[in-house]
Amino acid sequence: MIIVISPSKTLDFANKQYQSHTIPRQLEQSQTLIDTVEQLSPEALSNLMKISDKLSQLNWQRYKDFTTPFSLNNAKQALLAFKGDVYGGIDSDNYNDDDFNFAQQHLRILSGLYGALRPLDLIQPYRLEMGTRLQNPQGKNLYEFWDKQVTELLNQDFDGRETPVLINLASNEYFKVIKPKLLNARILTLAFKENKSGTYKTIGIHAKRARGLMTNFIIKNRLTEAEQVKGFDLEQYAFNEALSSEKEWVFSRG
């Protein structure tokens, strides 16, 4: 069983205290994207990403500063670097070695720049959302750039596993980089809904945190079978069989 989640725009590169780390497996592709983005001016970057001049200048400089090889002197583990709503539900700052080892085997972070990241893969600061329409050597956007590459890497991770299930906790924008028909695993999407006057609705900020809480629940409890996630009961959520289907399991509260 492998979980996929989205990255975060918010980053924290302070407090590099955990020493174990790995190198992103698709770093060569990342360099191709860096070489492409480096050709843009800060103004062009602002228009492309629809961000402020201040943010475009910051990220333009980040691309200029991108350098290999990665080390703890110039990079940080992905799971510890990403912050934001989803990561607020993942207690990674208090993980021990066993927690990180399990996460390394069962969690992947989908990234516009890095492809499919393992939790301990080092990353450098960046902003490149998967939906960005960046002209590149492979096409007109990042979905065309990554094509089958992310799916093929996930298939390598599933090779030899007894329970080939992909737990989808990513946003639609990021999950679209995976090609379901080529994936050698069952895909199970988990959704989180709030009861508002008798109607169950997905509320973005709550759903994001719940994705993080579910990720943390799976890691801390060492879950390896899909059925086990039905036991998720944090912050008053419970599995809602009536709202669920074979491909989407819904957890609700309220």
PELINPE-V146463 format. One record per residue. N is the residue number from 1. PHI is phi in whole degrees, -180 to 180 (NA if undefined). PSI is psi in degrees with one decimal (* if undefined). NEAR is the number of other C-alpha atoms within 10 Angstrom. Layout:
# PELINPE-V146463
n=(N;N)
phi=(PHI;PHI)
psi=(PSI;PSI)
near=(NEAR;NEAR)
This chain:
# PELINPE-V146463
n=(1;2;3;4;5;6;7;8;9;10;11;12;13;14;15;16;17;18;19;20;21;22;23;24;25;26;27;28;29;30;31;32;33;34;35;36;37;38;39;40;41;42;43;44;45;46;47;48;49;50;51;52;53;54;55;56;57;58;59;60;61;62;63;64;65;66;67;68;69;70;71;72;73;74;75;76;77;78;79;80;81;82;83;84;85;86;87;88;89;90;91;92;93;94;95;96;97;98;99;100;101;102;103;104;105;106;107;108;109;110;111;112;113;114;115;116;117;118;119;120;121;122;123;124;125;126;127;128;129;130;131;132;133;134;135;136;137;138;139;140;141;142;143;144;145;146;147;148;149;150;151;152;153;154;155;156;157;158;159;160;161;162;163;164;165;166;167;168;169;170;171;172;173;174;175;176;177;178;179;180;181;182;183;184;185;186;187;188;189;190;191;192;193;194;195;196;197;198;199;200;201;202;203;204;205;206;207;208;209;210;211;212;213;214;215;216;217;218;219;220;221;222;223;224;225;226;227;228;229;230;231;232;233;234;235;236;237;238;239;240;241;242;243;244;245;246;247;248;249;250;251;252;253;254)
phi=(NA;-127;-99;-120;-131;-87;-80;-134;-71;-82;-127;-137;-108;-89;54;-82;-97;-83;-90;-65;-160;-131;-107;-53;-79;-117;-66;-63;-66;-59;-63;-61;-67;-60;-60;-73;-68;-61;-78;-88;-81;-56;-66;-65;-65;-61;-69;-64;-95;56;-126;-68;-60;-63;-69;-66;-65;-60;-75;-59;-68;-59;-66;-66;-85;-57;-149;-121;-77;-77;-152;-70;-80;-130;-152;-146;-60;-55;-64;-90;-84;-76;-128;116;-60;-62;-73;-66;-91;-107;-86;-66;-63;-112;-71;-98;-59;-66;-63;-64;-64;-67;-60;-61;-85;-123;-126;-130;-108;-82;-137;-64;-93;-107;80;-109;-97;-86;-55;-94;-65;-74;-133;-106;-57;-162;-145;-159;-70;-61;-82;-64;-87;-90;-63;-146;-58;-102;161;-99;-155;-75;-64;-72;-64;-77;45;-95;-65;-67;-62;-64;-68;-63;-62;-62;-68;-80;-56;85;-80;-75;-122;-78;-124;-101;-89;-90;-120;-94;-73;-59;-56;-87;-66;-63;-76;-92;-103;-55;-68;-102;-84;-88;-163;-74;-105;-125;-92;-106;-121;-130;-131;-110;-84;-115;55;88;-114;-89;-130;-88;-107;-46;-64;-73;-64;-63;-63;-63;-61;-67;-62;-66;-58;-64;-60;-66;-68;-67;-98;56;-77;-129;-122;-57;-58;-67;-70;-63;-80;-61;-141;-75;48;73;-77;-149;-63;-112;-65;-64;-92;-93;-131;-62;-98;-134;-102;-108;-115;-132;-155;102)
psi=(129.7;135.9;139.7;135.9;167.0;161.0;-168.5;147.8;-30.1;130.2;151.7;111.4;17.5;171.0;58.3;76.1;-28.3;128.9;-34.9;136.7;161.8;172.5;135.7;136.2;-12.7;33.9;-29.1;-41.4;-37.8;-41.5;-36.7;-42.2;-40.1;-45.4;-33.8;-47.2;-32.4;-20.9;-11.8;148.6;163.5;-36.3;-43.4;-36.7;-40.5;-43.7;-40.3;-46.1;-5.4;52.2;166.6;163.8;-38.7;-45.3;-37.1;-38.6;-42.5;-47.8;-31.1;-42.2;-37.0;-43.3;-36.7;-33.4;-10.1;126.6;149.1;156.9;155.7;142.4;174.8;-8.5;-25.2;6.6;172.9;153.5;135.8;-47.1;-27.6;-20.9;-36.7;136.2;-174.9;-172.9;-49.6;-47.5;-16.5;-22.6;-3.8;117.5;48.5;-24.8;-20.4;14.2;144.6;-178.2;-39.8;-38.4;-47.4;-39.1;-40.9;-44.4;-39.8;-31.3;-26.5;0.4;135.0;137.6;119.5;132.3;138.9;-32.8;-36.7;-3.3;-119.1;112.1;141.9;156.4;-36.9;3.9;131.4;140.5;156.0;157.7;137.9;167.5;115.2;89.6;149.5;-29.7;2.1;130.7;66.9;116.9;130.4;172.6;-19.3;-9.1;-157.2;-3.7;179.1;-26.0;-40.3;-32.9;-49.8;-29.2;-115.9;-1.1;-41.5;-42.7;-42.9;-37.2;-40.3;-38.4;-36.2;-40.0;-31.5;-16.5;122.1;-1.5;141.5;-29.0;82.5;82.0;130.9;116.2;111.8;108.7;20.2;162.5;163.0;-38.8;-41.7;-35.6;-24.2;-14.1;-13.8;137.9;99.4;-38.3;-19.8;-5.4;130.2;54.0;154.9;138.2;125.7;113.8;133.3;129.3;153.5;125.2;152.2;141.4;109.9;99.7;42.3;-4.1;130.7;124.3;150.3;119.4;115.4;-54.5;-36.0;-39.3;-39.3;-46.8;-40.1;-36.0;-40.6;-42.3;-41.0;-42.4;-46.4;-39.9;-44.0;-43.8;-49.4;-29.9;2.8;45.6;135.3;-2.7;140.1;-42.3;-28.0;-25.8;-17.0;-17.0;-0.3;123.1;22.5;146.7;41.0;10.2;151.7;150.2;130.1;96.5;-35.1;-31.7;-7.2;159.0;-178.7;-35.8;-16.0;120.4;130.8;134.8;131.5;167.7;163.0;*)
near=(21;23;22;25;25;26;27;17;13;14;17;14;16;9;9;14;10;15;9;13;17;18;16;21;15;16;18;11;16;17;17;15;22;19;15;15;20;17;13;13;13;21;14;15;22;19;13;14;17;12;13;14;15;11;16;22;16;15;19;23;14;17;21;13;12;19;13;11;9;18;15;16;7;16;20;28;26;26;25;24;24;23;18;16;19;25;26;16;19;24;15;17;10;8;16;10;11;12;16;19;15;17;25;20;16;24;24;24;23;23;21;23;23;23;25;26;29;24;25;23;23;23;26;22;21;20;22;18;19;23;16;16;15;22;15;16;12;12;14;13;16;23;22;16;20;20;15;15;17;22;21;16;16;19;16;12;16;21;12;9;11;10;14;21;20;22;23;20;25;22;15;11;13;22;17;13;25;20;14;13;8;11;20;17;20;14;18;18;18;21;20;24;22;18;12;11;7;8;8;15;13;15;11;12;10;14;21;24;19;27;27;21;22;21;25;20;20;23;25;17;12;15;15;17;14;16;8;12;19;14;12;16;16;11;9;10;18;17;20;16;12;8;14;14;12;8;10;15;19;19;23;20;16;12)
